[in-house]
Amino acid sequence: MRLSIKFSAMILALAVSAISFVGISAENGFQGKLLTDYLSYDNGFQPIVSPHRGGSMPGFPENAVETLENSMTYGPAIMEVDVRTLRDGTLILMHDRTLDRTTTGEGDVSAASWEDVSALYLKDNEGAVTDYRVPTLLDALKVIKGKGILNLDIKPETDFAAVMEVVRKADAGNSVMAITYNLEQAKAYNELAPNIMLSVRIRNADELKAVKGSGVPLNRVVAWAGLKPMAKVMYDRLHSEGMLVMQGTLGFGPLALDRKFELSGNTDGYLNLFQQGADIIATDRHWVVQELLNSCCRK
């Protein structure tokens, strides 16, 4: 992922310093804690689900506000969403570079204005047109603030500083974390927004050593284990550093764990991952994992 930083350091510093951190509501299991306290292995964290692209399912398109609201009805959630920039600078939730697959429009997202996109309807993964509209990032932050957490996948053309300015405007710093794709990006994000939680790839001892030596505070890191389970000793080592581990099962290919577990008709695979040491499962089948946790693992 290419890092784009266009704001001056002075402007960004002012924006980030204005981000406030208000405790998350207890009604969805977050117990009124600061996000840094909640997302810590040392503070009695209970397993949680991260719905991919907000938790799309039939009737609920990816990256829709209504989909975020639906996902939160199943249990506490860290909802991964995608952020892209329109021609006029508006930040919206959208995974693809084009509008064709997920909306009733067509063409490049970056070539469209908010006036263009706001008139479109979203389609679910089966291609059915819904009554839901493309949301701005600000719309999404207003909906989840105090209720859940957004994990922002900030696309290459999108300015991280602009995203943080919208977070500040929504007063949603305690409801947001950001995905990073390499250590240099994690260091840059941390330098520009030191109060924001980051998802950082740590799959082995070498990557852990590099993160520890990077200057990125471990208490602001959730370790991303990727799409393949690690050895239990690695989960344990990350836990010993106070970090939570997010394990991906998402994907639509034949090797994706979600696909394997669905074909087997058995949810034990998810439970085995939690028992192995995963704290957060990022999945395209969030409702299945939530029901599993509600039945076996939540107080």
Secondary structure as UniProt FT lines:
FT   HELIX           9..17
FT   HELIX           26..28
FT   TURN            31..32
FT   HELIX           35..38
FT   HELIX           41..43
FT   STRAND          48..51
FT   HELIX           52..54
FT   TURN            58..59
FT   TURN            62..63
FT   HELIX           65..72
FT   STRAND          77..85
FT   TURN            87..88
FT   STRAND          91..93
FT   TURN            100..102
FT   HELIX           109..111
FT   HELIX           114..117
FT   TURN            118..119
FT   STRAND          121..123
FT   TURN            125..126
FT   STRAND          129..133
FT   HELIX           137..144
FT   TURN            145..147
FT   STRAND          149..154
FT   TURN            156..157
FT   HELIX           160..170
FT   HELIX           173..175
FT   STRAND          176..179
FT   HELIX           183..192
FT   TURN            194..195
FT   STRAND          197..201
FT   HELIX           205..212
FT   TURN            213..215
FT   HELIX           218..220
FT   STRAND          221..224
FT   HELIX           232..240
FT   TURN            241..242
FT   STRAND          245..248
FT   TURN            254..255
FT   HELIX           257..264
FT   HELIX           268..276
FT   STRAND          280..283
FT   HELIX           286..296
//
